[in-house]
Amino acid sequence: MTALFCGAALMNAAMAMTGAVSTIVAGDRLGAAWGAVPNTAGVIGTGVGALALTWLAGRRSRRAGLVLGYAAAAFGAGLAIVAVTVGDVLILTLGMLVLGLGNAGAQLSRYAAADLYPAHRRGFALGTLVWAGTVGAVGGPLLLDPSSTAAHRLGAPAMTGPFLAAAVAGTVAVAAALGAPAGRVQAAASPVPLRDLVRTSAARTALAVMVAAQVVMVAVMTATPVDMHMHGHGLGAVGMTLSAHTLGMFALSPLTGRLFDRVGARPVMLAGLLSLAVSALLAAIAPGGDLVLRAGALFLLGYGWNLCFVGGSGLLARDLPAAERARVEGAVDATVWSIAAAASLASTLLLSAGGYPALAALSCALLSVPLVLVLSGRDVASQRISE
């Protein structure tokens, strides 16, 4: 658990640093409208990596998948250093794409943690690994200024500093991953087609809940700084609001894990979906100058996502048969992160077209589908697919 926690925390820190700086670098070179391209590539890399590392975990071991993912992240950070030095956004985008493989390893490590515990304790394991994101989300941005200063003193462009720190984080994460569980993912003797696996109650519900939560969270979170800037708020106010959001996303993860173990997946996911809907409505009706209400809405948005993320992950880790679990986990993560990339790009367009009311209305509409699935399901272990 210590090895898994350290690796996840380091990779979250690396992604927090590089995501922010890559947007600034690309925006300076291509204009603000295209600044999100490298960061979006990182999200796509996470989706692709979820499938690739799950396949490797089945062929070799979970440890091998983590080591490869974190090593790829260190290499991707190296590519980004070269890109920033020569001013090439294409290489920077490629570097962020490769960095996403390491992020996939960090995300999948929560399932490796869950496998270390019996079914009634898997919520605790998942919550602990998601809580590692707190360390990365808080520690990563704090390293932006010191790493930039260090790079400048070494004679390199200041913007290469965060990528250098990310390369170090990836290298240390490789060392941490060597202590991770080496267990090979169990494979079914006669694999069931993935499209059939997703038709199981557990997989279908978890996929719908996690995708909807990710889309709503990313869309509202991405649009918030733009909307606040349009209302005349400075970076200090924006930073405070996003800090409240990050706190909601990660800080209460151990509590969410314990709730999952105590009451089950369905109540946790239901609470998450309702929290997301309320937060989207609060963000839409909050007056432009009311920072307290805006920060509260973003905190609730983050915790609603946390409830859905831990609840959906726990449903997969607990209810799917062991021989089919890893493939579905990887496929769900790949789908979630791929759709998140599109949501990030679309959110500001929707905000410009219809404002926050349109964003809130679409969010509630998206949440209605998983809400129906959760309410109509039963919080019991799923059965294998019949032939």
C-alpha positions as CSV (number, residue, x, y, z in Angstrom):
1,M,0.0,0.0,0.0
2,T,2.9,2.4,0.8
3,A,4.5,1.7,-2.6
4,L,1.2,2.2,-4.4
5,F,0.4,5.4,-2.4
6,C,3.8,6.9,-3.1
7,G,3.6,6.2,-6.9
8,A,0.1,7.6,-7.2
9,A,1.0,10.8,-5.2
10,L,4.2,11.4,-7.3
11,M,2.3,11.0,-10.6
12,N,-0.5,13.2,-9.5
13,A,2.1,15.9,-8.6
14,A,3.8,15.5,-12.0
15,M,0.5,15.8,-13.9
16,A,-0.6,18.9,-11.8
17,M,2.7,20.6,-12.7
18,T,3.0,19.7,-16.3
19,G,-0.7,20.3,-17.1
20,A,-0.6,23.9,-15.9
21,V,2.7,24.7,-17.6
22,S,2.0,23.0,-20.9
23,T,-1.2,25.1,-21.2
24,I,0.8,28.3,-20.6
25,V,3.5,27.4,-23.1
26,A,1.1,26.3,-25.8
27,G,-1.0,29.4,-25.2
28,D,2.0,31.7,-25.6
29,R,2.9,30.0,-28.9
30,L,-0.5,29.3,-30.5
31,G,-2.9,31.6,-28.7
32,A,-5.2,31.1,-25.7
33,A,-7.8,29.2,-27.8
34,W,-5.3,26.3,-28.4
35,G,-3.6,26.3,-25.0
36,A,-5.5,23.2,-23.8
37,V,-4.2,21.0,-26.7
38,P,-1.1,19.5,-24.9
39,N,-3.1,19.0,-21.7
40,T,-5.8,17.3,-23.7
41,A,-3.2,15.0,-25.2
42,G,-2.2,14.0,-21.6
43,V,-5.8,13.0,-20.9
44,I,-6.0,11.0,-24.1
45,G,-2.7,9.3,-23.1
46,T,-4.3,8.3,-19.8
47,G,-7.2,6.7,-21.7
48,V,-4.9,4.8,-24.1
49,G,-2.6,3.9,-21.2
50,A,-5.4,2.4,-19.2
51,L,-6.0,-0.2,-21.9
52,A,-2.3,-0.8,-22.6
53,L,-1.2,-1.2,-19.0
54,T,-4.2,-3.5,-18.2
55,W,-3.1,-5.7,-21.1
56,L,0.4,-5.8,-19.7
57,A,-0.8,-6.6,-16.2
58,G,-2.5,-9.6,-17.7
59,R,0.5,-10.7,-19.7
60,R,3.1,-10.0,-16.9
61,S,2.0,-8.4,-13.7
62,R,0.5,-5.3,-12.2
63,R,3.9,-4.2,-11.0
64,A,5.3,-4.4,-14.6
65,G,2.4,-2.2,-15.8
66,L,3.1,0.4,-13.1
67,V,6.9,0.4,-13.8
68,L,6.4,0.8,-17.5
69,G,3.8,3.6,-17.0
70,Y,5.9,5.6,-14.6
71,A,9.1,5.1,-16.8
72,A,7.1,6.4,-19.8
73,A,6.1,9.4,-17.7
74,A,9.7,10.3,-17.0
75,F,10.5,9.9,-20.7
76,G,7.6,12.1,-21.6
77,A,8.7,14.8,-19.2
78,G,12.1,14.6,-20.9
79,L,10.5,15.2,-24.3
80,A,8.6,18.1,-22.9
81,I,11.9,19.7,-21.6
82,V,13.3,19.5,-25.2
83,A,10.1,20.9,-26.6
84,V,10.1,23.9,-24.3
85,T,13.7,24.6,-24.9
86,V,13.3,24.7,-28.7
87,G,9.8,26.1,-28.7
88,D,8.1,23.1,-30.4
89,V,4.4,22.7,-29.3
90,L,4.1,19.4,-31.4
91,I,6.9,17.7,-29.3
92,L,5.3,19.2,-26.2
93,T,2.0,17.6,-27.1
94,L,3.7,14.3,-27.7
95,G,5.5,14.5,-24.4
96,M,2.2,15.1,-22.6
97,L,0.6,12.2,-24.4
98,V,3.4,9.9,-23.1
99,L,3.1,11.4,-19.7
100,G,-0.5,10.3,-19.7
101,L,0.7,6.7,-19.6
102,G,2.1,7.3,-16.2
103,N,-1.1,8.9,-15.1
104,A,-2.9,5.8,-16.2
105,G,-0.7,3.7,-14.0
106,A,-1.5,6.0,-11.0
107,Q,-5.2,5.7,-11.7
108,L,-5.2,1.9,-12.1
109,S,-3.1,1.5,-8.9
110,R,-6.4,1.9,-6.9
111,Y,-7.6,-1.4,-8.3
112,A,-4.2,-3.1,-7.3
113,A,-4.8,-1.7,-3.8
114,A,-8.4,-3.1,-3.7
115,D,-7.1,-6.5,-4.7
116,L,-5.0,-6.6,-1.5
117,Y,-8.1,-6.5,0.7
118,P,-11.2,-8.7,1.2
119,A,-14.4,-7.5,-0.4
120,H,-15.7,-5.8,2.7
121,R,-12.5,-3.6,3.0
122,R,-12.0,-2.6,-0.6
123,G,-13.7,0.7,-0.2
124,F,-11.0,1.6,2.4
125,A,-8.2,0.7,0.0
126,L,-9.7,2.6,-2.9
127,G,-10.3,5.7,-0.8
128,T,-6.7,5.6,0.5
129,L,-5.3,5.5,-3.0
130,V,-7.6,8.3,-4.3
131,W,-6.6,10.3,-1.3
132,A,-3.0,10.2,-2.6
133,G,-4.3,12.7,-5.2
134,T,-4.4,15.2,-2.4
135,V,-0.7,15.1,-1.9
136,G,-0.1,15.5,-5.6
137,A,-2.7,18.1,-6.3
138,V,-1.4,20.3,-3.4
139,G,2.3,19.5,-3.6
140,G,2.6,19.7,-7.4
141,P,1.5,23.3,-7.9
142,L,3.7,24.4,-4.9
143,L,6.8,23.2,-6.8
144,L,6.0,25.3,-9.9
145,D,7.9,28.4,-8.7
146,P,10.9,26.7,-7.0
147,S,11.5,24.3,-10.0
148,S,11.3,27.2,-12.4
149,T,13.8,29.2,-10.4
150,A,16.1,26.2,-10.2
151,A,16.0,25.7,-14.0
152,H,16.8,29.4,-14.6
153,R,19.8,29.2,-12.3
154,L,21.0,26.2,-14.2
155,G,20.9,28.2,-17.4
156,A,17.8,26.5,-18.8
157,P,14.5,28.2,-19.7
158,A,12.4,28.7,-16.5
159,M,9.4,26.8,-18.0
160,T,11.5,23.6,-18.2
161,G,11.7,23.5,-14.4
162,P,8.3,21.9,-13.7
163,F,9.0,19.3,-16.4
164,L,12.4,18.5,-14.9
165,A,10.6,18.0,-11.5
166,A,8.1,15.8,-13.2
167,A,10.9,13.7,-14.7
168,V,12.4,13.2,-11.2
169,A,8.9,12.4,-9.8
170,G,8.5,9.7,-12.6
171,T,11.9,8.2,-11.8
172,V,11.2,8.0,-8.1
173,A,7.7,6.6,-8.9
174,V,9.5,3.8,-10.8
175,A,11.5,2.9,-7.7
176,A,8.3,3.0,-5.6
177,A,6.5,0.7,-8.0
178,L,9.2,-1.9,-7.6
179,G,7.6,-2.5,-4.2
180,A,4.1,-2.8,-5.6
181,P,2.2,-6.1,-5.7
182,A,3.6,-8.4,-8.4
183,G,0.5,-10.4,-8.8
184,R,-0.6,-11.2,-12.3
185,V,-4.1,-10.2,-13.3
186,Q,-6.2,-13.4,-13.6
187,A,-7.4,-14.0,-17.1
188,A,-10.5,-16.0,-18.1
189,A,-10.0,-19.3,-19.8
190,S,-12.3,-18.3,-22.6
191,P,-12.5,-14.5,-22.6
192,V,-16.0,-13.0,-22.9
193,P,-16.2,-10.2,-25.4
194,L,-15.8,-6.8,-23.8
195,R,-19.0,-5.5,-25.2
196,D,-20.8,-8.3,-23.3
197,L,-19.0,-7.6,-20.1
198,V,-20.2,-4.0,-20.1
199,R,-23.7,-5.3,-20.3
200,T,-23.4,-6.7,-16.8
201,S,-25.3,-4.7,-14.2
202,A,-22.1,-3.7,-12.2
203,A,-20.1,-2.7,-15.2
204,R,-22.9,-0.8,-16.9
205,T,-23.8,1.2,-13.8
206,A,-20.2,2.0,-12.9
207,L,-19.4,3.1,-16.4
208,A,-22.5,5.4,-16.6
209,V,-21.9,6.9,-13.2
210,M,-18.1,7.5,-13.6
211,V,-18.5,8.9,-17.2
212,A,-21.3,11.3,-16.2
213,A,-19.4,12.4,-13.1
214,Q,-16.2,13.0,-15.0
215,V,-17.9,14.9,-17.8
216,V,-19.9,17.2,-15.4
217,M,-16.9,17.8,-13.1
218,V,-14.5,18.6,-16.0
219,A,-17.0,20.8,-17.8
220,V,-18.0,22.9,-14.8
221,M,-14.4,23.1,-13.4
222,T,-12.9,24.1,-16.8
223,A,-15.5,26.8,-17.4
224,T,-15.3,28.3,-13.9
225,P,-12.0,30.2,-14.3
226,V,-13.2,31.7,-17.6
227,D,-16.5,32.8,-16.1
228,M,-14.8,34.3,-13.1
229,H,-12.4,36.2,-15.3
230,M,-15.3,37.5,-17.3
231,H,-16.8,38.9,-14.0
232,G,-13.5,40.7,-13.1
233,H,-12.0,38.3,-10.6
234,G,-8.3,38.0,-10.3
235,L,-6.1,34.9,-10.1
236,G,-6.2,34.9,-6.3
237,A,-10.0,34.5,-6.3
238,V,-9.8,31.9,-9.0
239,G,-7.0,30.0,-7.1
240,M,-9.1,30.0,-3.9
241,T,-12.1,28.6,-5.7
242,L,-10.1,25.9,-7.5
243,S,-8.4,25.0,-4.2
244,A,-11.8,24.4,-2.7
245,H,-12.7,22.2,-5.6
246,T,-9.5,20.1,-5.3
247,L,-10.1,19.7,-1.6
248,G,-13.5,18.3,-2.3
249,M,-12.1,15.9,-5.0
250,F,-9.5,14.2,-2.8
251,A,-9.4,15.2,0.9
252,L,-12.4,13.2,2.0
253,S,-11.6,10.0,0.1
254,P,-10.9,7.9,3.2
255,L,-14.4,8.9,4.5
256,T,-15.9,7.9,1.1
257,G,-14.1,4.6,1.3
258,R,-15.5,3.8,4.7
259,L,-19.0,4.8,3.6
260,F,-18.7,2.4,0.7
261,D,-17.7,-0.5,3.0
262,R,-20.5,0.4,5.5
263,V,-23.5,1.2,3.2
264,G,-22.5,-0.2,-0.2
265,A,-22.0,1.2,-3.7
266,R,-25.6,2.4,-4.5
267,P,-26.1,4.9,-1.7
268,V,-22.6,6.3,-2.3
269,M,-23.1,6.8,-6.0
270,L,-26.6,8.2,-5.5
271,A,-25.2,10.8,-3.1
272,G,-22.5,11.7,-5.6
273,L,-24.9,12.2,-8.5
274,L,-27.2,14.4,-6.4
275,S,-24.3,16.4,-5.2
276,L,-23.1,17.0,-8.7
277,A,-26.5,18.2,-9.8
278,V,-26.9,20.6,-6.9
279,S,-23.3,21.9,-7.4
280,A,-24.0,22.6,-11.1
281,L,-27.2,24.5,-10.2
282,L,-25.4,26.5,-7.4
283,A,-22.6,27.5,-9.8
284,A,-25.2,28.6,-12.3
285,I,-27.2,30.8,-9.9
286,A,-24.3,32.2,-7.9
287,P,-23.9,35.9,-8.4
288,G,-20.8,36.9,-10.2
289,G,-19.3,38.5,-7.1
290,D,-20.3,35.9,-4.5
291,L,-17.0,34.0,-4.1
292,V,-18.2,32.1,-1.0
293,L,-21.1,30.5,-2.9
294,R,-19.0,29.8,-5.9
295,A,-16.3,28.2,-3.8
296,G,-18.9,26.1,-2.0
297,A,-20.4,25.0,-5.3
298,L,-17.0,23.9,-6.5
299,F,-16.2,22.0,-3.3
300,L,-19.5,20.2,-3.6
301,L,-18.7,19.5,-7.3
302,G,-15.4,17.9,-6.3
303,Y,-16.9,15.8,-3.5
304,G,-19.7,14.7,-5.7
305,W,-17.1,13.5,-8.2
306,N,-15.3,11.7,-5.4
307,L,-18.4,9.8,-4.3
308,C,-19.1,8.7,-7.9
309,F,-15.4,7.8,-8.6
310,V,-14.9,5.8,-5.4
311,G,-18.4,4.2,-5.6
312,G,-18.1,3.2,-9.2
313,S,-14.5,1.9,-8.8
314,G,-15.6,0.0,-5.7
315,L,-18.5,-1.6,-7.6
316,L,-16.2,-2.9,-10.2
317,A,-13.6,-4.1,-7.7
318,R,-16.1,-5.9,-5.5
319,D,-18.8,-7.2,-7.8
320,L,-17.1,-8.4,-11.0
321,P,-15.7,-11.9,-11.2
322,A,-11.9,-11.9,-10.8
323,A,-11.3,-13.4,-14.3
324,E,-13.1,-10.5,-15.9
325,R,-12.4,-7.7,-13.5
326,A,-9.1,-6.2,-14.9
327,R,-10.3,-5.9,-18.5
328,V,-13.5,-4.1,-17.5
329,E,-11.6,-1.8,-15.1
330,G,-9.2,-0.8,-17.8
331,A,-11.9,-0.3,-20.4
332,V,-14.0,1.8,-18.0
333,D,-11.0,4.0,-17.2
334,A,-10.1,4.4,-20.8
335,T,-13.7,5.5,-21.7
336,V,-13.8,7.9,-18.7
337,W,-10.6,9.7,-19.6
338,S,-11.2,9.8,-23.3
339,I,-14.6,11.4,-22.8
340,A,-13.1,13.8,-20.3
341,A,-10.8,15.1,-23.0
342,A,-13.7,16.0,-25.2
343,A,-15.6,17.6,-22.2
344,S,-12.6,19.8,-21.4
345,L,-12.6,21.2,-25.0
346,A,-16.3,21.6,-25.2
347,S,-17.0,23.2,-21.9
348,T,-15.8,26.7,-22.8
349,L,-17.6,26.6,-26.1
350,L,-20.9,25.8,-24.3
351,L,-20.2,28.5,-21.8
352,S,-19.7,31.0,-24.6
353,A,-22.9,29.9,-26.4
354,G,-25.4,29.6,-23.5
355,G,-23.6,30.7,-20.3
356,Y,-23.7,28.8,-17.0
357,P,-27.5,28.0,-17.2
358,A,-26.9,26.0,-20.3
359,L,-24.0,24.2,-18.7
360,A,-26.0,23.4,-15.6
361,A,-29.0,22.2,-17.7
362,L,-26.8,19.9,-19.7
363,S,-25.1,18.6,-16.6
364,C,-28.4,17.7,-15.0
365,A,-29.6,16.0,-18.2
366,L,-26.4,13.9,-18.3
367,L,-26.7,12.9,-14.7
368,S,-30.3,11.6,-15.2
369,V,-29.1,8.5,-17.1
370,P,-26.9,7.0,-14.4
371,L,-29.4,8.1,-11.7
372,V,-32.0,5.9,-13.3
373,L,-29.5,3.0,-13.5
374,V,-28.5,3.4,-9.8
375,L,-32.1,3.6,-8.6
376,S,-33.2,0.6,-10.6
377,G,-30.3,-1.6,-9.6
378,R,-29.6,-3.7,-6.6
379,D,-26.5,-3.4,-4.4
380,V,-25.6,-7.0,-4.6
381,A,-22.8,-8.9,-6.3
382,S,-23.2,-9.3,-10.1
383,Q,-23.5,-12.6,-11.7
384,R,-21.4,-13.9,-14.6
385,I,-22.7,-13.5,-18.0
386,S,-24.7,-16.5,-19.2
387,E,-23.5,-18.1,-22.4
